[in-house]
Amino acid sequence: MIDIKGNKVVLIGTGAVGSSYAFSMLNQGVCDELVLIDLNKQKSIGDVMDLNHGVLYAPTTTKVRFGKYTDCADAALVVICAGANQKPGETRLELVEKNMVIFKNIVGQVMDSGFDGIFLIATNPVDILTYATWKFSGLPKERVIGSGTILDTARFRYLLGDYFGVSPTSVHASIIGEHGDTEVAVWSSANISGIPLKDYAAHDHTENLEDKMIEIAVQVRDAAYKIIEAKGSTYYGIAMGLTRISRAILQNQDVILTVSALLEGEFGHENIYIGVPAVVNRQGVREVVEIPLSEREKELFDISVNTLKKIQEPFWI
Ligand SMILES: NC(=O)c1ccc[n+]([C@@H]2O[C@H](COP(=O)([O-])OP(=O)(O)OC[C@H]3O[C@@H](n4cnc5c(N)ncnc54)[C@H](O)[C@@H]3O)[C@@H](O)[C@H]2O)c1
């Protein structure tokens, strides 16, 4: 068990996702100190000034400053949002080569500082880069976490809540698998406060639930493409998802979130980081939660694992 002191967070990459995460962290008062690092120093320095001008109105006085890799030495959490982002029409997996090179460099510099905390990765393809971070860092698997399907699950619960007329917090459902085109909607256990969807739907929804389910799953899967088409990139949703994971870690919450975690036999797979429900606390990923899957969901999850493995394996032979 590690004993990470303090609540210092170092954010590497202050582009659209990183700066939105910084804003969200400040507004939720999650950490004591937030250090920003980016290749584009000018942008980060501007963000630091801008964010500090809002601290007066935040719930707590977070110290925000521009920093260097040596600042990672005593950080509880290093969050990486740096790298190339998805261009219109580009899949997340196509980003892999560019971002693998960037990650080798970044993770190397973080580890050289003497860092001994937890990594949280958002850069795409997130599952593959989380695995790469685990390999490059040499840290125990529980201390390297990817945002995985945290955002996809939020989109799923939002759309289901919207359809059934309840808050997303009353919807219990997960998206697992690759954060990308092969992700899997786990319908078999989806429920609204314990009531299976089909029973809840029977009350006041006359439409064919099966058709609606297909429509919602497609909307979740293609949400990023639609947002990128509309405004160039997606950042608020993932920023809030990253903040949620950061809170779970720093406040030792033991909360179950769909994050990218290393499988070591769970769901019948090993040596792969992929989106699964996991208990997250101050140690990182305490354990992967093997929710029951229908036969079809298991088949789809296997396809998702194999898709990632095919892309990932050439880098590690
Ligand atoms: N996991 C998710 O659910 C999710 C959601 C949205 C976006 N993303 C991913 O997040 C990443 C960032 O997206 P964005 O929109 O913020 O991109 P962006 O281009 O706005 O920002 C990327 C930042 O990384 C910095 N950077 C690049 N190389 C660096 C290095 N070697 N060291 C330090 N900083 C470096 C750039 O200067 C830039 O500020 C992308 O990979 C994107 O696909 C993930």
The ligand as an SDF file (V2000), in Angstrom:
LIG
                    3D

 44 48  0  0  0  0  0  0  0  0999 V2000
  -10.4420    9.9560  -23.1370 N   0  0  0  0  0  0  0  0  0  0  0  0
  -11.4390   10.6510  -23.6380 C   0  0  0  0  0  0  0  0  0  0  0  0
  -12.6160   10.3280  -23.4100 O   0  0  0  0  0  0  0  0  0  0  0  0
  -11.1150   11.8540  -24.4870 C   0  0  0  0  0  0  0  0  0  0  0  0
  -12.1100   12.7820  -24.8460 C   0  0  0  0  0  0  0  0  0  0  0  0
  -11.7310   13.8730  -25.6070 C   0  0  0  0  0  0  0  0  0  0  0  0
  -10.4170   14.0270  -26.0310 C   0  0  0  0  0  0  0  0  0  0  0  0
   -9.4900   13.0970  -25.6710 N   0  0  0  0  0  0  0  0  0  0  0  0
   -8.0940   13.1830  -26.0910 C   0  0  0  0  0  0  0  0  0  0  0  0
   -7.3920   14.1170  -25.2780 O   0  0  0  0  0  0  0  0  0  0  0  0
   -6.2310   14.5420  -25.9850 C   0  0  0  0  0  0  0  0  0  0  0  0
   -6.1330   16.0420  -25.9190 C   0  0  0  0  0  0  0  0  0  0  0  0
   -7.1800   16.6300  -26.6590 O   0  0  0  0  0  0  0  0  0  0  0  0
   -7.3020   18.2260  -26.8030 P   0  0  0  0  0  0  0  0  0  0  0  0
   -8.5440   18.4810  -27.5450 O   0  0  0  0  0  0  0  0  0  0  0  0
   -7.0530   18.8610  -25.4920 O   0  0  0  0  0  0  0  0  0  0  0  0
   -6.0470   18.5120  -27.7580 O   0  0  0  0  0  0  0  0  0  0  0  0
   -5.2830   19.9130  -27.8930 P   0  0  0  0  0  0  0  0  0  0  0  0
   -4.5470   19.8490  -29.1790 O   0  0  0  0  0  0  0  0  0  0  0  0
   -6.2160   21.0440  -27.6410 O   0  0  0  0  0  0  0  0  0  0  0  0
   -4.2570   19.8690  -26.6820 O   0  0  0  0  0  0  0  0  0  0  0  0
   -3.1700   19.0150  -26.6400 C   0  0  0  0  0  0  0  0  0  0  0  0
   -2.1070   19.7120  -25.8500 C   0  0  0  0  0  0  0  0  0  0  0  0
   -1.0130   18.8170  -25.6900 O   0  0  0  0  0  0  0  0  0  0  0  0
    0.1530   19.5960  -25.7550 C   0  0  0  0  0  0  0  0  0  0  0  0
    1.3090   18.7380  -26.0450 N   0  0  0  0  0  0  0  0  0  0  0  0
    1.5810   18.0530  -27.1800 C   0  0  0  0  0  0  0  0  0  0  0  0
    2.7180   17.3720  -27.0420 N   0  0  0  0  0  0  0  0  0  0  0  0
    3.1700   17.6130  -25.7850 C   0  0  0  0  0  0  0  0  0  0  0  0
    4.2910   17.1940  -25.0350 C   0  0  0  0  0  0  0  0  0  0  0  0
    5.1980   16.3700  -25.5770 N   0  0  0  0  0  0  0  0  0  0  0  0
    4.4390   17.6480  -23.7900 N   0  0  0  0  0  0  0  0  0  0  0  0
    3.5390   18.4990  -23.2380 C   0  0  0  0  0  0  0  0  0  0  0  0
    2.4480   18.9300  -23.8930 N   0  0  0  0  0  0  0  0  0  0  0  0
    2.2800   18.4920  -25.1490 C   0  0  0  0  0  0  0  0  0  0  0  0
   -0.1040   20.6200  -26.8460 C   0  0  0  0  0  0  0  0  0  0  0  0
    0.7600   21.7390  -26.7660 O   0  0  0  0  0  0  0  0  0  0  0  0
   -1.5710   20.9800  -26.5500 C   0  0  0  0  0  0  0  0  0  0  0  0
   -1.6880   22.0820  -25.6790 O   0  0  0  0  0  0  0  0  0  0  0  0
   -6.3900   13.9780  -27.4080 C   0  0  0  0  0  0  0  0  0  0  0  0
   -5.6110   12.8020  -27.5430 O   0  0  0  0  0  0  0  0  0  0  0  0
   -7.8530   13.6530  -27.4940 C   0  0  0  0  0  0  0  0  0  0  0  0
   -8.1280   12.6640  -28.4680 O   0  0  0  0  0  0  0  0  0  0  0  0
   -9.8140   12.0480  -24.8940 C   0  0  0  0  0  0  0  0  0  0  0  0
  1  2  1  0
  2  3  2  0
  2  4  1  0
  4  5  1  0
  4 44  2  0
  5  6  2  0
  6  7  1  0
  7  8  2  0
  8  9  1  0
  8 44  1  0
  9 10  1  0
  9 42  1  0
 10 11  1  0
 11 12  1  0
 11 40  1  0
 12 13  1  0
 13 14  1  0
 14 15  2  0
 14 16  1  0
 14 17  1  0
 17 18  1  0
 18 19  2  0
 18 20  1  0
 18 21  1  0
 21 22  1  0
 22 23  1  0
 23 24  1  0
 23 38  1  0
 24 25  1  0
 25 26  1  0
 25 36  1  0
 26 27  1  0
 26 35  1  0
 27 28  2  0
 28 29  1  0
 29 30  1  0
 29 35  2  0
 30 31  1  0
 30 32  2  0
 32 33  1  0
 33 34  2  0
 34 35  1  0
 36 37  1  0
 36 38  1  0
 38 39  1  0
 40 41  1  0
 40 42  1  0
 42 43  1  0
M  CHG  2   8   1  16  -1
M  END
$$$$
